[in-house]
Amino acid sequence: MKRLEIDYQKVGLKVGLEIHQQLDTSAKLFCNCKPELFKEEPEITFLRGLRPTQSELGQIDPAAYFEFQKGVKILYEANRATSCLVEMDEEPPHPLNMEAVEITLIAALMMNAKPVEEIHVMRKTVIDGSNTTGFQRTCVIALDGEVKFGEKIVPIQHISLEEDAARKTGAEGNVLCYRIDRLGIPLIEVATAPVIKSPEEAEEVALAIGRVLRATGKVKRGLGTIRQDINISIPNGALIEIKGVQELELLPLVVKYEVQRQLKLMKISEELRARGIKEENIKEEFIDVTDVFKETKCKVLRKALDRNQHILAVKLLKFKSFLKRELMPSFRLGTEMSDRARFWGRVGGIFHTDELPAYRITKGEVEKLREAVEVEDQDAVVFVADNQENAKDALKAVVERAREAIKGVPQETRAPKPDGTTRYMRPRPGAARMYPETDIPPIQITEDYIRKIGLQLPELLEQKLERLMEEYRLNQKLARQVLDSKHSELFESIVKETKVSPTTVAAFLTETLKASRRDGVEVDKVSESQIREVFNQISTGELTKEAIPDVIVWLSSHENKGVREAIMSLGLKVISEDELRAFVEKVIEDNTSLIQERGENSFDVLMGMIMREMRGRVDAALVSRVLREKLKEFVRV
Ligand SMILES: [Zn+2]
């Protein structure tokens, strides 16, 4: 098979990004709770039904309404440090957190956006249970910005401030589990115009926005603190929203697969129509084929039959061989139908004739099935095993998806998988989902306030990179690592207050810490002030560079202890040059025969011996100098 290389310009790809990043504030957006997650068992749990509140515009999210009809309940989990009555929707929201507003304004001004004159908090209907209120609070802070990447400029449509949603921790039957610690953590949302034209560009733009946000110094770091939604459209395809990509590196692949999926769906639609098939030819006629599988050896079907469930089938006219068409790696049109059936019918999955015989379903059974459903050669059959109601809902969803396949690409919201492919998440909600939050009055943003913030904008990361390279003579790789680490401020202050070389400090704060973390050392337990002290000791000659890793290991397991104690406890007290000279002389004396044999070539062996004894207590460069000197003297004698 020839590999498909897609010309994205020709395809007419348009991508827009919505970057959501948690802000590093001291409190949540609408209350005083700590914006942190907890790992322990919850102190409080409470059960609620889904409430599909009808917005003032009469819009209801069809997926949420469906779940509501199914009687879905939500079990919320909380603890007292991270949630209060606001998150539980038992108390109105407190005034907007102005620290979060300020960080958002800083980021907005750094992107040349125009702040709004008045902040209006709005409610955005979200009824999947991730908000106890049934809506998410959001407010536009600035409009019409831009972000540069390389030589290009991408317009930013708006920069908003939002409350993060509760996080899903599980599901059992009709009960979904959400933890509300994350609910209310301030999120900045940066939305680009849909002008990104290739998968690679999507990553570059996300990186550029991420750099601006990090330059504020006020955003949270680590997995889960940044999430990107991607809008992808191509002409004659559909606008698809992919929600919640966490890894930046995944963006290009997600875009690439989505384009591939849409192109293949368009091709399928063309071919189906060429077969003369119309949407109305796919009928919601479900046939009970339980009897066909009476004697089946297929485990899934057997289990269903033992529970007295039914097997219902539907004919897909002229769909033969389309269901096994691959749309993305390991993902076929049949998978797409299966996802729909799972979502709307709560069934485990579907069977279809394009993949049979298999799963111990025999050729004979397939023949009987085709007979029972009265299909012709070009037709396909889809069937499910479950209770009547679920099976019907599942097949209805399959029929709908089949009709959409004739039409082209359906609009939907999809969720990313770790391999870059995406799965059906829900239909795309209607556009009008916003209405005012009446509990919070509008907030004026004065020109004076904007001017003040504008006067002290942080340096853009690219400028800072240049400066780090120039001012501290770091190479580009190390300078970038310092920037990407959370220690760039610590780096500069250590370099300024000690005599240690910037490269040594930078290498420690990036590579050494990273390596120690990889080795299982809990480096996060070592405080910034302890790190400062380590470098002060190096600067004054009390500690050697070589001893740093040992000291860090010791400090990580001795909280609140000082570097001096580490030095004493580890026996790392630096020895004086005189002591070193005496020691080197002794080593030379003990090894005279070796030296007589090899002359100055014995250097490496002797150096090794000395460093084994002295590691961490003396600078290796000094040992080397003294040893060479003494060795020369000895050989000369
Ligand atoms: Zn709270």
Residues whose N, C-alpha, C, O or C-beta is under 5 A from the ligand:
A	BS01	ZN	C31 N32 C33 T82 S83 C84 V86 E87
